[in-house]
Amino acid sequence: MITQTRRENLVGASPRHNTAGRVGVMPEERATYEPLRDALTHYLTQLSSHAVTATEAQLMMLPARHGGMGVRDPTERVAVAYETSTKGTSLLVSTIQNGDPPDGPPFNPFQHHAEMQQAVKEGRRATDEAAKERFEDGLEQLPPERRRAVHRAIEVKTAGWVTCRPDAEDHTDMTPDKFRDNMAIRYAYERPKMPTHCDGCGATYSLDHALNCGVGGLVIRRHNEVVDVLCDLSAKAWGESAVRKEGVIVEPEEGEKEVRTDMVVRGVWERQKDVSFDLCTRAKAKKAHHSRVCEDKFIHFTPLCVTVDGFFSRLVEKLRTKAAWAEKSYGQVMGWVRARLSLALARSASMCERGGRRRWKIRQAGAEDGAGMFVA
């Protein structure tokens, strides 16, 4: 959580917040903010415990939605901020300098407000386009084996753990090691002091192996971490009595296996009707296997994938009917839900990367029948 808080403090005190007025009214040169950019690069090195290269700094100093860490590059903001301010205040400046035109309409504050909004909108569009270009340029400078992993930073849109404010009561906090592990995953660089071989199966250690090795049960615990978050969110929306974790749809019979699901929620799509949710990576295969069984039991079946938000839209709408969420906008609640899910995925990824897979043997007492006990 300390690392998260340090990043939040930096973003809150960044040039985007504190020097916005200055760069908006003064045509500064990019070189003026180069020392500040160097200081931010040094900070990112401390934040990640990794020697950040120039290319990595270029990627990290982007908005989170464009693959960055939300620590904005002050040198890239100078020209855009001044241009936006100049366009948005042109009518006001002209009126102050020259007064109202003798043969024209007087100063209209509503027109000034509309022009300012249009200038801000165009400035944001230009900033987004420039960020996309810098991301693509930085991506091309990375080795080929790292490009795919880094591109997924914006492809799957799971950057909620980067931008959310750490709060222990809201379960949005992360330990420094977990935060740094996910930075390493996000930008595909190797963390120091990692093992060379898996302690569970003995295979050569790599991030891909750590996230997929089934020895030790870490993959199952990763799965359960996400299910626990979904159960908690569903209980807040539909009530604890309407949510069951690891429901058994069909009991095991002779010669047949039981059919289980990750969670069952009542009333999602229809009132008083159960819905079976299964978190999976192969939605089509799961649906083909479970749909027939669920239909026989008069239960809806929905395979959950983190890139599909149909269920989450329904979840957010239901949460907003509660008194505690009534004043929140749809975007605010959806952002909180996605952040909770993103943090669960981030924690579980770090657990798979650093968790132990060795099977410990417990030494048992040799005298189970009491014959060898040394007490009278």
Beta strands, then each sheet from edge to edge (+ up, - down):
strand 1: 243-245
strand 2: 248-250
strand 3: 259-260
strand 4: 263-266
strand 5: 274-279
strand 6: 300-304
sheet 1: 1+ 4- 5+ 6+
sheet 2: 2+ 3-
end
